[in-house]
Amino acid sequence: QVQLVESGGGLVQPGGSLRLSCTASGLRLSTSTMKWYRQAPGKERELVASISSVGSRTNYADSVKGRFTISRDNAKKTVSLQMNSLKPEDTAVYYCNAVAWNGDYWGQGTQVTVSS
């Protein structure tokens, strides 16, 4: 059974940093494209960042370019999202997503709140 477990969310002041992690089990992470999405209250889920299976290609939403960095460690089966210079508008539930050969998998989400 595939499981994606996010961690690292929390409350942070504007301008602060957080690092989210997603740990996968039951999944061949090395052949999966990994993505981070977020969903703010009353808004649709949006793609924040993605990273190719070997980590050679990354893409970011315009709203987070230059502030967020996605990375992966296939040996440890983890994908991370380093978030710097956080803004109140970054407040959302962040979800890890794996696009694997046999399906699309989601974690349960982790709350990120940016507030003073």
Stockholm file with secondary structure:
# STOCKHOLM 1.0

chainA/1-116         QVQLVESGGGLVQPGGSLRLSCTASGLRLSTSTMKWYRQAPGKERELVASISSVGSRTNYADSVKGRFTISRDNAKKTVSLQMNSLKPEDTAVYYCNAVAWNGDYWGQGTQVTVSS
#=GR chainA/1-116 SS CCEEEEECCEEECTTCCEEEEEEEESSCGGGSEEEEEEECTTSCCEEEEEECTTSCCEEECTTTTTTEEEEEETTTTEEEEEECSCCGGGCEEEEEEEEETTEEEECCCEEEEECC
#=GC SS_cons         CCEEEEECCEEECTTCCEEEEEEEESSCGGGSEEEEEEECTTSCCEEEEEECTTSCCEEECTTTTTTEEEEEETTTTEEEEEECSCCGGGCEEEEEEEEETTEEEECCCEEEEECC
//
